[in-house]
């Protein structure tokens, strides 16, 4: 319903601005409070006069409180004041892609992508059997209680995996980027066909099957050795041989448009393709086409990984295979019809039917259509406008083409009278006719997961005017189609408003204050004129008394105005030292006579101009206005209000963080600074932790660089460790539970480095030389030495060094030696030191350098790691499988350890992490915040187990990224890292407080009783 703005005939002021109402209320209060003393309420009474002046001043305060909110939140520069938790519609209403349609919108928004489809099926049916679609099928071996790659009757269907099919745009230069076909005009052949109009269709492989090295080499005409044409039914087969490359390239060649002078003979065709310069030009065009297509697909892969959801992954991202369809029919047109325009319209309409375009809309268009704002911004952030979801659902892959639908579309073209002899033919990738689908009249089936594509060069359309046939000029038809695309295309809008901005206001004066006493009659002597010079001492004393009486009202009103001015700070995330604001009144005439000289005015001025309610020791400000406990209470309530705007609460967190001091038998409340910092941290990043709450971390981060106008994609290793590239769930749970640092880093800590240097006598070249040897050990918080110990076998010793290297220590040369059946690690070069030194000073210098490496401050251990089990899935049979507990496959939920499962790993020792109440709160909270379909396993590890886990975790993350970038080069390293990661996950166990058993008669006060899954059992207390 359309809203109408009207002006009421009976306009009423708010009570704060209604002078008559305020005066009546004042009189009513005077009557109720002092009717036995005050009987004269006439206007000449000084009390009534003061009341009227106060009411007038209050109307000014009411007026200023009614200023538009955008004016109250505007600073002197016309900008929004800092610290406000206002987010634009684009920031707070959009989300990381959640549904398949969201992902499709995200990809269609990319330059070069026309459409995208996500195949989310977790199995396919082959010969009546359901086969899992993950990289390698997995089966449950119920008899042996394990998973296996051996096929049986219990396949595991891993969910959360997508195959992504893309449809690339048609490029103005290269044509359809989904295939490798090159259409090129006729070259000059001794002037024979210069005046003729014909085109070759060179049918090369699409980008995903292309030989990039061959194509790049063939762009150099000097590298082309020969080109041989072999005639076939509809053209020729061409084989190109290059110098220095053993394999040759075969491709089909057909004439898409015949010359006027007749059919091109084989000899002339061979002569044309024997022109190495012309052939190199073809491959140059082809190489540019497949390289552009590959770059667009890589941009899609990069975008998908940047927006991947938790416990989901993309198996393969590629372009959809095509079913190439040609159309043959006759068209009766009106005598005055433009032949080329009609044929161009026909091809344009058929293209849109086969692959409907996705239209983008501007924000203004949708607002003009009265589309609600929350619906407009529902979905991911797009860069080129907005996409209608209903329209998107009509562009799914077609399963069949119907002649009746196409004819109906063509009959709507201006100038078309009738369509006759309609036929459809499907062509193979090599350009040959698919005999099974030749000359179909009514329905053309499309292969599953294929998209239909128009073969205009193979199509034949004959137009008739009064039964006389006409053939349109090929070049003009082609140019007209490009023009139609340009005119009617609504793809990829740019330069338009894409967000609803925060309204900008005008800075209003809400601070300035006009004293009430200036509005009193001049005879009172308290106005700007003051008293006459001849006033008696008694009269001056009366003036001072009245001024002092009025100062109570003056200060109250001035403070109210200043409170209004600073109200925006109360609802901000800025660090505050006060929630009450005041003004020091120094400009009122004769005010200095009211304050006690040099004492009262100085104290009051210092208190008001330097307010601080955060200090533990009471200052003058706290005595006059706001004590510390009042400030903390008010600040907490303001922050709670801001959180409530987003339906968030820290009440449970604050309650669980009460600490019990058993020694003093007292409760210790969580520090105000800690809980307020957690609340402000949440508010500042709420748009991120809200919209990305289901987002996973990007395990394949990439950077780009442009070379020869083509974007190249490189692995960004800086985003793998010591990074904020973590999941949205980790960011959100850290904010809501007071964990300040959510970054991925080492949480375990090395405690100390012990270096021993001893002098020993050695013999070199027959001479005795005194040399200094040193050895070192690295000890963890648990007191376990990582290096200076014996190993049972060489492999364990080697693994210890690898683990040390993974923690960041630079080790150039080392060896593992067998000493009496035990293996020890010998270092030849640790950092810049050596294990042999000619002097003790040289050894000590090396010792100091080694010590620096380990004696730095440990990372803040408050943090967590989240591991998605789906990413641990096997890609080949060389991968180890996760452990399961099948119980004869009676419980389906335990059969699949990969689907929507994740492990959360935390250190048990820092701060309140060892408090069981906090643990319970944290575990409940993270399960509550995680998306409902994800099952979490939570482990609280000791330092030594945390170190072992994090060393393997870091290497696994790095190998997963490297494998995603280049599978062939990094497969073995990734398999090893993945297997070790599964091994450590299977061995993780939580640390619990030590509990004690008691006799029934003994007191349990101050001790930890045994609780299932909350404690570990100690010794029996006798």
N, C-alpha and C positions, 0 to 999 in steps of 0.2 A: 504494500500500500504506500502511495506517495505521501511523504510528509509535507505539511504546509506550515510556513512560519507566519504567525499573526501577532498583532499587538493587542493585548487585552484592554478592554474599556475600563475595567476596574483594577488598574495596576496597583499592586501593594508592595511597599518597601519591606526589605528584611528588617527584623526587629533591631539589629545593630545599627541600621541607618534611619530608623524611624524616631525622630526627635520627640514627638509627642508621646509615643509609647515609652521611651526611656524616662521622660519626665514624670509620667504617671507612675511608673514602676518605682522611681526614686521616692516620690511622695508617699507611695504605699509603704515602703520600707521605713521611712521616717515616722509615719503614723504608728506603725506596729512596734517600733523599737523605743520611741521617746514621746509618746502621746501625753504622758503625765508631766513632761517637762516643756515640751514644745507645742505651743497652741496656735502660733501665728505662722500660717503657711502662705501668706500673701507674697506677691512678687517683690515687694520692697524689702523683705527680710533678707539679710546677707546670706543666710544658709541656703535659701531658695535660689538666690542669685548664683551662688557657687555651684549648686546642683545643676542649674541650667547651663552654666559654662562647661561643667563636666559632661553633661549629656551631649552638648555640641561637639566636644572633643571626641567622644566615643563614636559619634556618627562618622567622623573622619577615619577612625580606625576601622570601622565596619566597611566604609567605602574602599579602603585600600585592601582589605581582606577579600573583597569581591573582584580584584583584578583577575584577568584571564591567567590561567595557570602558566601558559607559555611565556607570559610577561614576567611572572614571578621567577621563572627558571632561566631567564636570559641575563647574561652578564653584560658588562659595559661595552664589550666588543660586538654584541649582538649574537653571541654563540651560546649554546646550552652550557650551563654551569657544570663543572667537573663532578665526576663521581656518581652521576645518576644512573640508575639501573633501567634505563629505557632502551629497548632494542627495536629496530625497525622491523617491519613485517617480513622482509627478506631474511633477517637474522633469526627471528624467533619463531616464525611459522613454518619455515622450510625444515626439511629433515634430510639426513643421509638416506640415500635410496633404500627403500624397505621392500616394496613390492616389485614384481617383474616389470610392471608398467613404469615404475620409477626408474629402474635401470635402463629401460628402453628410451625414456626421455633423456636421460643423461648422455647416452651414446648418440642419439639423433641430434643432439645439440652440438656435437663436434663437427668441425669443418671437414667435409669430405664423406660423411656418412649419411646415407639416405634413409635407412631403416635398420632395425636390429631386432633379433628374436632370441629368446632365452629358452633353452631346452632343459627342463628341470627333472625329467623322468629319471628315476634311479634304476630302471631296468628296461631292457628291450626283450621282445619275444622272438625267439629263433626256433623254428621247428617245434612250436608248441611249448618251449621251455623259456622261463624267465631268466635272462642273463644279466648280471650287474653291469652297469655302464662305467664304473670307475676304471682307472687305468689298467688294473689287473683284477679279475674276479677273485673274491675271497669267500671261503666257505667255513661253516662251523663244523668241527669234528667233535660231536657230542660224546663219542665213546672215549676219546683221549682228552677231553676237556680242554680243547685248544682250537685256535683258528688255523686254517690251512689253505694252500693254493690248489689242492687236489679237488677237482670237481666232485660234488656229491649232491644230495637232495636238500641241503641246507645252505643256500647261497645267502650272503650278507649284502643287503641293499643299502649302501651308504647314501644318506640323504645330505642335501646341502651343496651338491655339486652341480655346476652349470656348464653346458656347452653353449657357446655364444656364436650366433651366425650374424654376419653383417651384410648389408647391401650398400655398396659404395655409390657415391654420386656419379653422374655423367659429367666428365670434365670437358670444358670447351675445346681443349686441344686434343686430348687423348681419347675422348669418347667414353664408353662404358668401362669403368675401372675394374669391374668384376671379372672381366675376361682379358685375354692377351691379344685380342684381334686388333690388327692395324689396317685401316682403310686408307689407301693412298692412290692418288690420281696417276694417269698414264704419263710416262716420261716421253721425251722426244726420241723417236726412232727413225733417224735419217729423214725427218719431216713427214713420215708416212701417216702418223695418227695425231698430228698436232691439232688439227681441226676437229678431231673426233672427241666424244665425251664418254670416257669409260674409266672404271675404277677397279683396282685389285683389292680383294679382301684377303689379307695375310692372317691365317689362323694359327697363332702361336699360343703357348700355354699361359694360363693365368698366373698371377704373381706367386701363388702358394705352391705351384708345381714348377716354377720357372728355374732355369739354370742361370743364376745371376752372373757368374763368372764368364760363361760362354757369351751371354748377351753383351756384357761390357766389352769383352775382347772384340766382338764382331762389329763394334762401332768404329773400329779402326780398319779402313779399307785395305791397308797393307797386310793385315792379319788374315784377310779372307783368301783362302786358297782356291776354292772352287764352289760353284753352285750348279747342281744338276736337277733338271726338271723331268719328271716322269708323268705322262698324261694319265688322267683318270676320268671318270664319268662326267664330273661337273667342273673340271679344271685340271690342275696339276698337283703333284706332290714334289716339293722342293727339298733337296738335301744340301746343306751348307757345310763345308769342311773348312776348319781354321788351321793356320800354321801354329804348331806348338801345343795344340790341344788334341788329344787322342779321339775323343768322342765327337761325332758330328751331330747336327741338328736337322730333324725333318719337320716340315710343317706343310699344311695344305694351302693351296693358292687357288682362288676362284675369281672369276670376273663378276663383280657385283653389278656392273653396268656395261653392256656391250657397246662397242663402237658403231657409229652409224654405217661405216663402210663394210660391216660384216664381222664374221667371227674371227677372233685372233688365232692365227695358226701356231702350231707348236714351235716352229723354227723362230718366229718372231718373239714368242714368249721366252724361249731360251736365250735369245739375244738380249732381251730386256733384263732378265735376271742374271745374265753374265756381266752386267754393268756393276762392278764392285763398289763404285761410289754411291750408286743408287741403293744397292743392297745394304751398305753401311748406314745409309740414312734411315732405312727401315729399322735396323737394329738400334740405332740411336733413339728413334721414336719409341721403340718397344722397351728399351732399357729405362727410359724416363718414365714410361707408363707403369711398369711393374715396381719401380723404386718408389714412385709416388703412392701406389696402392699399398705397398708394404709399410710405408711411413704412417699412413692413415690407420692401418690395423694396429700398429704399435702404439699410436696415440690412444686408441681404444683400450688396449691392454693396460697402459699406464693409468688411464682414468679409472678403469674398473678396480685396479689394485688400490688406488687412492681412496676408493669408496666401498671397499669390501665389507660385508657384514660379518659379525662374529660367528665362527663355526660354519662359514660358507667359503667356497672357493670355485675357481673357474678352471675346468679341465682343459678347455681349448677355446681359443678365440680366432675365428677365421671368417672368410667370406662364404656365403651360401653358394652351393653349386647351382648352376642354372639349367633350365630346360629351354632351349632356344626354339622359338616358335616363329614360323613364317606364315603370312596370310596371303591368300589369293582370292580375289573376287572382283566383280564388275560393279561399277557405280553409275547410275543414271543421275545426271545433274542438270540443273536449269540452263537454258541457252546463254544466259548472261553471267554464269558462274566463273570465278577465277580458278582455273584448273589447278595451278600450283598451290594456291591457298587452301582449296578443298582437300587436296591430298595431304598437305601438311597437317591440317586439322584432324584428318583421319588417323595419321600416325600418332599425333599427340594424344588423342583420346584413347587409342589402343594402349599406348605406353602407360597412361594413368590407370587404365583398367587392370593391366597386368601388375603394376606396382604403384598403388595409390600413393601420392605424395602426402607428407605430413606437414600440415600448415602450422606456422607460428603466428601468434597473436601478440599485439602490444598490450601493455597494462591499461592504457586508455580505452582500447576497444572492449576489453572485458569489463571494465568499470562502467562503460556506457551501456553494456548489456545487462547491468545490474547483477553481475556475478558476485557473490559474497567474497570479501577479501580473504577469508580463511580458506575458501576453495581455490582461489587464484594461486595462492602461495603454498598449496598443499603438494608436497613432493620435494624433489631436490632443487638446488639453486641452478638455474639455467642462465646462459650468457646471451642468448639470442632470442629472447621473448618467452612466450608461454605456450604450452601444448595442451590441447583439449584431450582429456583421457578417453572420452567416448570416441573421438575420432581415431585415437591410437588403436583402439580395439578393433577397428574395421580394417586395419592394415596388416593383419596376420597373414602368414603364408597360405597361399591358395592351394587347394587340393585338386581342382579341376577348372577348366575354362568352358564357358557356355556360349555358343554362337549367338543365342537369342539375346543375351546381355550385351554383347558387343554390337550387334545390329541395332538394338534400341539406342545405344549411345551415338552411333554413327548417323542415325536418322534425325537426330536433333541438330546436326550440323547444317548451317545455313547453305542452301543451294542443293542439298542432297534430296533426290526424289525417291530412289529405290536402291536396294542392295541385292545383287543377284550372284548366283554361283559361288556362295561363300564356302571356303575350304581352309583348313588349318593343317600344317605339316611340321613335325618336330625334326630338328637336326641334331646330329651328334657333335661332340666337341671338335672332331676333325673336319667338320663341315659337310660330312656325308649325311644323306637323308636317312632317318631312322624308319626303316621299312614297316615297322609295327605301328607307326603313328603317321602314316602318309595320307594326305587328302581326307582328313576327318571333317565331317560336315556339321556335327551338332555339339560334340563334347570332346574335349582334349584333357586326359588325365595328366596330372603333374606328380612327379616322383616325390615321395616323402622327404621333407627338409630341403626341397629344391624350390627355387623361385623361377617363375616364367620370365623370359626375356624376349623382347621383340627383335627379330632378325629383319630389319628393314631392307638390308641389301639383298636378302633372299626373297622378300615379298614382292608380289606382282599385283598392282592395282591398275585396272583399265577403266578410264572414265569415258562416258558416252554423252554426247549432246545430240539429241534428235537422231539417235541410233548410229551416229558417227563416232568412232573411237578416237581418243586423244591420249597421248603420253606426256606426262608432265616433265618439265626440265628438272633433272636430278639436283643440280646445284641450287636452284631457286627453292626447291622443296626443302632441302637441307637447311638453308639459311632461314627460311620461314619458321621451321620447327624450333631453331635456336631463338628466334625472336619471340615465339609463343611462350617458350620457357622463361625468357627474361621478363615478359609482360605479366604473366600470371603466377610466377613463382612467389611464394611467401616464405621461403626458407631463410633461416639464419638472419633474422632482423638484427640490426645493430644501431647504436647511437640513440636509442629511445630510452625513456624513463623506465627503469626496471624495479623500482622500489618506491614505497611511500615514505617520504622523508619525515623526520620529526619536525613538527611545526616550529617556526622561528617567531619569537615575539619581539617586543620592544622593551628595553630596560625602563622600568618605572621607579619613581622615587618613593620608597617605602620607609626610609630612615628618618628623614628630616622631621623635626618636631617643633610645633608652635605652642609655647607654654600656655597653660590654662589661665594663669593669672593675668596674662596680657589681654584677655577677653573681659576681665572685670571692669566695672566703671573706674574712671580715673581717680575718683575721690578716694578709692581704697588705697591708692599710693603704691600698688604692687605692679603696675603696668610698665610700659617702656618709658614713660615720662618720669616715673618715680615720685619722690616727695619734693616739695619746694624747698629751697635753700633755708627758708626761715622756719621750717618745721621744728617743733619742740622735741626735746629728748623723749618725752612720753609718747609723742606721735611716732617717732622713729622706732621706739621699742614695740609699739603695737604693730607697726609694719613688719618688723622682724618676726613677731609671733605669727602673723597671718602667713608670711612667706614660708616659715618653717612648717606650719600646718598644711599648706598647699603642696609642699615638696613631696609629701607622701603620694599624692595623686600624680604630680608631675613625673616622679621617678617610675611609677607603675606604668603610666601611659608611654613614656619614652622607651621603657624596657619592652613593652608590647610591640611597638613599632620596630625595634631592633630584632625582636624574636621573629617577626614576620619576614624581615629582610633576610635572615639567616635560616629560615625554615627549610630551605632546600638542602642545607648541610645535614640536617637531622635525618633526611631520607636519602643519604648518599653512602657510598662505601669509602669515603675519605676518613682518614684517621682524625678523630676528634678529641679535644680535651675538655669539652663542655657540651651540654645540651640546653642550657639556659643562656640567654644573651642579654646584655644590659648596655646602657649609655651613661656616660658621665656628663652631667648637666653643668656646664661651666659658662654658658653664654647668656644665662638669665641675669637681668640687671639686678645689681646689689646682692647676688647670690653668695658672694664671698662673706657677707655679714652673717649668713645663716650657719655656715660651717665653722667649726672651731678653727681658728687661724693656724695654718701649717701642720695641723694634726689630722683632723677628721677628713678634710678635703684631700690630703695627700694619701691617706690610707684608702679612702674610697676610690680615688682615681687610680691608684696602683692596682687595687683589686679588680676593677672593671676593665682596665686596659691590658692586664696580664692575667687573664683567667686560666686556671688549671685545676680541674677536678680529679685528675688522675694521680696526684701525689698522695702518698700514704700519710704524710704529716699534714694536718689541717692548716691551710693558709687562710688569709682574709676572705678570699673569694668563696671558699667552701663554707666559712662561717656565715657569710652574708647571703649566699645564693644556693650553692649546690655542693653538698658533701660528696665524698668519693662513692659511698654506697648508693646514694641517690643517682649519681651520674651513671654508674654501671647498670643499675636497674633500668633507667630510662633508655640508655643506649642499647641494651639487650632487647628491649621491647620494640624499639624502632627497627632494629635489624630483623626481629621476628616478623614484623609487619611486612618488610620487604620480601622476606622469604615466603610469607603466606601468599603474596601475589602470584607466586609460581607453585603454590600448593606444596611447599617444602617446610619441614620442621626439624629443629635440632633438639627437641625436648628429650627424646630417648637418649640421644648422645650425651646431653648434659647430665641426665640422671645417672647413666651408667658410669660416668666419669667421676662420680663422688668416690673418693678414696677413703678407706678405713685405716686409721692409724691404730694398730693393735697395741702398741706400746703405751700410748696416751689414752686409749679407749675413746677416740674422737673421730668425727667424720671430717675429711678435708675436701672442700668443694673444689671443682676444677677452676683453674685460674681464669679470671675474666678475659685476660689478654688472649689466652689459648682458644677459648670458645668463640670469642668475637672475631679473631683472625680466621678461624675456620668458616664462619658465616660469611665474612666479607670475601674470602677466597671463592666460595661457592657463588656468590652473587656476581662477582666480576666476570666469571667465565660461564655463567649459566647458559648463555646461548649455545656455547660449544658443548657442555656436558649434557644439555637437554636434547639438542638436535642430533648429536652423534653418540647417544647412549648405547646404541646397538652396533656401532662401527668397530671393525677390527683394525689391528695395526697393519701397516703396509709392509709386508715381508719382501716386496720387490720394488723398492724405491728407485726412481730413475731421474736422471737429469738429461737435458737436451742441449744439443748444439747444432747449428745450421752449417752445412757444407754443401756447396754448389746448389743452394736454394732448396736443399732437402734436409729435413730435420732428422738428426741421428739421436738415438736413445742409448744412454750409458747408465750402468749401475751406480747408484749413489751410496757408497759404503758408509758415509758419515751418518746416515739415518738408521744404522743397525744397532749400535751400542752407544752408551752415553748420549741418549737422545730422548726427545719428547714424542717420538713416533711410537706411541702405545695405543691400546684400544680405548674407545670411548668409555667402556665400563670401568677401566682402571682409573681414568681421569675422574669419573663421576664418584666412584666409591672413595677415592682419596679425598675429594672435596667434602663429602658427606660424613667422613669419619675423622677428619682433622689431620690427615697425613699430608704434610706440606709438599713433599717432593714425589711426583708420580713418574719421574723419568726412569728409563731402563738403564741400570747401572749395576755395578757390583755392590751387593748389600753386605757380604761377609767381610771380615776384617782380619788382616795379618797383624799380630800383636807386637812382635819384636824381632830383631835381627841380632844374632849372636855370631861374632866373628872372632876366630882364634888364629893368632899368628905365632908360629914357632920357628926357631932357627935350627937348621939341620946341616950336617956336613955331607957334601956330595962330592963325587969325583968326576971331573970333566977333563978329558984329554990327559989323564994321568996326574992331574993336579987336584989337591983338596981345596974346595971352594966353599965358603960359608954362605948359604942362601937362605932366604926367608920364605917359608911356605905358609899359606893361610887356607883355612876352610871356613865355610859359613853354614849357618842353619837358618831356616825360616820357620817360625813357630806361630801357630794360630791361637785364637782365644781359648781353644780347648786344650792347648799345650801339646799338640801333635806336631812333630817335626816333619816337614814336607820333603826335605832334601837329604840331610845328614842321617841316613839310616840305611840298613841293609834291606835288599830286595830279594825275594825268592827266585825271581827269574828276570831275564833281561828285558822282557816286554813290559813288566811292571815299572822298571827303572826308566825305560824310554817314555812311558806314559806319564810319569811324574814330571819329567822335563817338559813335555808337551803341555801339560796342565800349567806349569809355571810360566811358560811362554805365553799361554792364552791369558794370563792375568796381567800381562803388559811388560814383563821383564825381558830385556834384550839379551839373548844368549847366542853368541856366534858359533862357538865350537865346544863340543863336549864329547865325552866318550863313556861307555859303560864297560867296566872291567870286572872280571871274576876274581874274587879274593876269598879263597878257602871255601868255595861252594856258595858264597853269597855275592851278590852283585852290588857294586857301588858306582856312583856317578862321579866322574872326574871332569872338571871344567878347565879348559885351556884358555878360555877368554870369556869372562863374565863382565858385561859392560866394557869399560876400558881397562879392566884389571886382568892380571894373569895369575895363575896359581904358583908361579915362581918369580921371585924378585931378588935382585942382587943385594938390595939394602932393605932394612926394616922400614925406612921412610917411604920408599916406593910402595911397599905392601900396605902401609897405613893409608896412603892416598887412595889406593884401590878400595880399601875397606870403607873409607868415608863415602866414596861414590856409590858403592853397593848399598850402604846403610841409607843414603838419601832415597834410594828407590823404594824402600820398604817402610821408612819411619815417618812418612807423611801422614797427615790426618786421614782417618778412615772416612768413607762416605757415610752420610746419614743413613743408618740401617733401617729407618722407618720407610718401608716401601713394600712392593709386592711384584710378583711375576705371574702372568697369566699365559698358559699354554693351551692352544686349541688342539685337541686330539685329531681333528680332521687333517691338519697339516702334517701329522705323523703317519698318514696312510701310506701303504706301499705303492710305489710306481711300477716296480718290477718284482719278480720272484726273489731277487737278491735281498730285499728288505726283510727285516724281522717283523713279526706281527705282535701286537699288544696282547698281554695276558687277559684271559677272561675266566669267568667262573660260570660254566654252562649249566651244571646240574641236569644233565640229560636234556638240555634245551627246554626245560619246563618254563623258565622265565624269559620271555622275549626281550625284556629291557636290558638283560645282561649279555645278550648275544653280540651286540654291536658296540664296541668300545670307542668308535670313531664319530658316530653321528651325534651332533649337538652335545658333545662332552667337552669339558675343559677342566684343567687343574689350576688351582691358585696356590702359589707357594710364597710363604712369608717367613721372616726370621722370628723366633719366639722371644728373643732376649731384650729388644729395645723398649725403653720407657714402659708404657702400659700394655705392650703386646703380651706380657706374661700374666696379665690380669684376666682371670677366667670370665669375669663379667663382660669385659671389653671383647674378648674373643667371641663370646656368644652373640654379643650385639653385632660385631663385625660380620660374622658368618650369616646371621639372619639378614643383615642389611644387604650384603652383596648378592645373596640369593633373591632377595626382594627386588633389587635393582636390575639384575640380569634379566634378559628376555625370558619369557615363561618356558620356552621349549628347551632351554639349555640347562643341563645338569652339571653342577660344579662339585669338584673334589677339592677340599681345602686342607693344606698341610702347613704346620708351624715347625720349622726346621731349626736344629742347632747350627752353630757356626761352621763346624766341619762338614756336615752334610750339605749346608747351604753353599759352601765353597765348591764342593764337588759337583753339585747341581749347576751352579752358575757358570762354571768353566765349560761344562758340556753344553749348556743352554746357549752361551755366546757363540760357540763354534757351530752349533746347529743352525742358529739364525743366519750366520754368515754363509754357511754352505747352502742353505735353502735359497738365499738370494742369488748366490752364484749359479746354482743349478737352474733356477728360473731364467737366468740370463743366457746361459749356455749349457744345455743339458749334457751334450756329448763330452765336453771338456771337464765337467765337474761331477759326473754321476757317481764315480767310486767314492769320492770324498763325502758327498752328501749321504750315500748309503751308510757309510761308517758313522757319520755324525748322527744320523737318524736312529740307527740301531743302538748307539750308546745313550741317546736321549730316552728311548723306550726303556732301556735297562735301568737308568737312574729313576725314572718315574715309577717303575714297578717296586723300587726299594724305598721310596719315600715314606716316612712315618713322622707323626707329630710328637713334639715334646710337651709333656704335661708336668705340673708341679708334683713334687714328691709327697705321697700321702702316707699316713701311718694308721695301722690297725690299733684299736684300743680295747681294753677290758671294759665290760659293761659298766663297772662301778666307777671308772675313771672319768675325770672331766675332759671334755674335748675343747675347752676354751683356748683360743689362740693357736690351735693346731689345725692341720688340713686333713679332713676326713676323706675316706675313699669314696669316689663318685665314678660310676661307669662312664668311660669315654671322656673323662675330665681330669683324671689323675693317673700317676703311675704308682705302683705299690712299692713301699719301702720295706722296713723291717718291723716285725711284730714288737709292740711295746709291752714289756713285762712289768 
